[in-house]
Structures are given as structure tokens and as C-alpha cells.
């Protein structure tokens, strides 16, 4: 574990910046759309549990809000 490195740290394979950018963009998109779907789920659960919409109403609200949120974020 305690190896001595006397040379530069950046020895090794060169960085593939194009692949790095694609991975970063995919992570940001997943985070953005995942957050929108989770927020829609929380609103639908509140409507179903406390608003009297029930399971089917909450499911319908979740689907509508998820589609609307993803569509508006594009």
C-alpha cells in the first residue's frame, strides 16, 4: 500500500474525454429525470393518501405528472 511514486501522477493511459463527456451527460440526464419522477411520485402519494384519490387516482396522477415533467424538461 505504501508505494513510493517519484514521477508525475498522470502516467498511464490517456484520458478519453469524449467518453467522459458522454458519461457525465448521461449521469446528469438520469439525475434530472429521476428527480422529476420521484417528485411526481411524492405528489401522487400525497393525493392518494391524504386527498382521497385512492390507489388508482394516485397512480393516474403519477403517470400524468411523470409524463408532463419529462416532456417539460426536454
C-alpha positions as CSV (number, residue, x, y, z in Angstrom):
1,X,0.0,0.0,0.0
2,X,2.8,2.4,0.7
3,X,4.5,2.6,-2.7
4,X,6.8,5.4,-3.5
5,X,5.9,7.4,-6.6
6,X,8.6,9.8,-7.7
7,X,7.3,10.6,-11.2
8,X,4.3,12.5,-12.4
9,X,0.9,11.2,-11.4
10,X,-0.5,11.3,-14.9
11,X,1.5,8.3,-16.2
12,X,-0.7,5.7,-17.9
13,X,-3.4,5.6,-20.4
14,X,-4.5,8.9,-21.9
15,X,-8.0,10.2,-20.9
16,X,-10.8,9.6,-23.3
17,X,-12.6,13.0,-23.0
18,X,-15.4,12.2,-25.4
19,X,-16.4,9.1,-23.4
20,X,-16.1,11.1,-20.2
21,X,-18.4,13.8,-21.6
22,X,-21.0,11.2,-22.7
23,X,-20.9,9.6,-19.2
24,X,-21.3,12.9,-17.5
25,X,-24.2,13.9,-19.7
26,X,-25.9,10.5,-19.1
27,X,-25.5,11.0,-15.3
28,X,-27.0,14.5,-15.4
29,X,-29.9,13.3,-17.5
30,X,-30.6,10.4,-15.2
31,X,-30.5,12.6,-12.2
32,X,-32.7,15.2,-13.7
33,X,-35.4,12.8,-15.0
34,X,-35.1,10.6,-11.9
35,X,-35.8,13.6,-9.6
36,X,-38.8,14.6,-11.7
37,X,-40.3,11.1,-11.5
38,X,-39.7,10.9,-7.7
39,X,-41.2,14.3,-7.1
40,X,-44.3,13.2,-9.2
41,X,-44.5,10.1,-7.1
42,X,-44.4,12.1,-3.8
43,X,-47.2,14.3,-5.1
44,X,-49.3,11.4,-6.3
45,X,-48.8,9.6,-2.9
46,X,-50.0,12.7,-1.1
47,X,-53.0,12.9,-3.4
48,X,-53.8,9.2,-2.9
49,X,-53.3,9.0,0.8
50,X,-54.5,12.4,2.0
51,X,-56.5,13.8,-0.9
52,X,-58.9,10.9,-1.1
53,X,-57.9,9.9,-4.7
54,X,-57.1,6.4,-3.7
55,X,-54.7,4.0,-5.3
56,X,-56.0,4.3,-8.9
57,X,-56.3,8.0,-8.6
58,X,-52.8,8.3,-7.3
59,X,-51.4,6.0,-10.0
60,X,-53.1,8.1,-12.6
61,X,-51.8,11.3,-11.2
62,X,-48.3,9.9,-11.0
63,X,-48.4,8.8,-14.7
64,X,-49.7,12.2,-15.8
65,X,-47.2,14.2,-13.7
66,X,-44.3,11.9,-14.8
67,X,-45.1,12.3,-18.5
68,X,-45.6,16.1,-18.1
69,X,-42.4,16.5,-16.1
70,X,-40.3,14.6,-18.5
71,X,-41.8,16.4,-21.5
72,X,-41.2,19.8,-20.0
73,X,-37.6,19.0,-19.1
74,X,-36.6,18.1,-22.6
